[in-house]
Amino acid sequence: MEIDLERIDHLDERSQDCLRNCLEAAQVCEWCADACADEGEGMARCIRLCRDVADVASLHARLMSRNSAYSGDLAAVCADLCEECAEECAEHDHDHCQACAEVLPDCADSCREMASG
């Protein structure tokens, strides 16, 4: 079930895009972290970063949904984390890592916009 974010009256279009990007980032990172666990050695950093992104991005989406005054602060952390995770994932040839490397820059960009006000 997809949520119609336009119904949340305090979210402008930029905020709606960021919220969608955060939800997508959380989902792809959960998938990647789980799949990396089966890939063997050398994936610990990828798993940790993906799990961090999944947690922070989903928390940021929740804060945006409830119009929290702390959303902007968390947006900057989320952007930094997405950028670092995208760089890590880009180093691996697995489909799930490449999916992260493709999705996370959009989340980072939209979170960076939210952090700047």
PEBELCOR-V297952 format. One line per field, one symbol per residue. psi: psi as a letter, one per 30 degrees, with the letter a starting at -180 (. if undefined). Layout:
psi->???
//
This chain:
psi->kkkjfffjffjleeeeeeeeeeeeeeeeeeeeeeeffffalggeeeeeeeeeeeeeeeeeeeeeeghkffeeefeeeeeeeeeeeeeeeffkfkeeeeeefeeeeeeeeeeeeeef.
//
